[in-house]
Amino acid sequence: MSSTAQHGGGSAPWKPLFLTHISKMESPEFTMGSLATAPSGSSTPYVPRVRTLIYRGMFGELPENKHNTAPKNPRVYESDMPTFTTDVRMSKVPEIFGSSAGHGKVEQSQGSGGGGPIEAVWWDGGVKTQWRVRGEAYVIGPDIEGQGEESSGARTVKSELGKRLRIVGENTKEWSWAKELTAHFGNLSPMMRGSFKNPPPGTPKSKLPQSPEIKLAQKVDNNDDVIARENFRVVVIKPTEVEQLDLSDPVDAKRWKFTFVGEGNASEDEKAGEWIREELWP
């Protein structure tokens, strides 16, 4: 039998169990599907792309890491928005821009912005549960804060993600987007930070890098390496729908769908900002 329930304000109803499952995984890997512009002459405007990524925590709730020497924001926000990190030179970044409602151009993808649709799936074999998160992906780059006129992409990111940040502490004026970006970089291992100085991912090996600083297997032991930081990005998933499929009992499998009620989409018995839970047949 299908049932529905409403959850308004505070943390999403699916978040506590999701985080419990993720915390017990050997590696918090997930599979993400996105849309890429189809080659010229194709019968469809987009083609699917799928990748394996590493979950890096909920935005505003950077996991503690005693080795992270980067300055960190005070814990004044929390959210239900999963994050991952990527290299701006990888094709997933322009795909996130190009498939967005604004159909962003490739050159715009060098900065902050995006909003393209994605779907992320975690499978926790230990508890035999699948989590499926659908929503929009937003890219945070070096232009998120700084001198000069703010880019339209940076404004979009702050507006769209800011709607889903919840205040849980004081000193919000001390919190900055740029500091959060640097803290994510610092939370990576030196070898992982060094990967942002690799040759451009996916390019032919016959094309040798012009700079001797671009090479494999480097370690970056600081948070300010110019080349690595130019290529480093944090991507935030703003979920609109989450599904939990529980297969721990083969005789009585269970499935739930959680749908976020956005501004302008609330019915008479719904409230914007709440999650609607519905039980489905598995």
Salt bridges, closest charged atoms under 4 A:
GLU61 OE2 - LYS15 NZ 2.63
GLU78 OE2 - ARG166 NE 3.14
ASP80 OD1 - LYS15 NZ 3.94
ASP80 OD2 - ARG166 NH1 2.84
ASP87 OD2 - ARG89 NH2 2.79
GLU95 OE1 - ARG51 NH2 3.01
GLU119 OE2 - ARG132 NH1 2.52
GLU119 OE1 - ARG134 NE 2.76
GLU136 OE1 - LYS238 NZ 3.62
GLU150 OE2 - LYS158 NZ 2.52
GLU160 OE2 - LYS163 NZ 3.42
GLU160 OE1 - LYS238 NZ 2.63
GLU213 OE1 - LYS197 NZ 3.88
ASP225 OD2 - LYS197 NZ 3.10
GLU241 OE2 - ARG134 NH1 2.41
GLU243 OE2 - ARG134 NH1 3.45
GLU243 OE1 - ARG255 NH2 2.67
ASP252 OD2 - LYS254 NZ 2.60
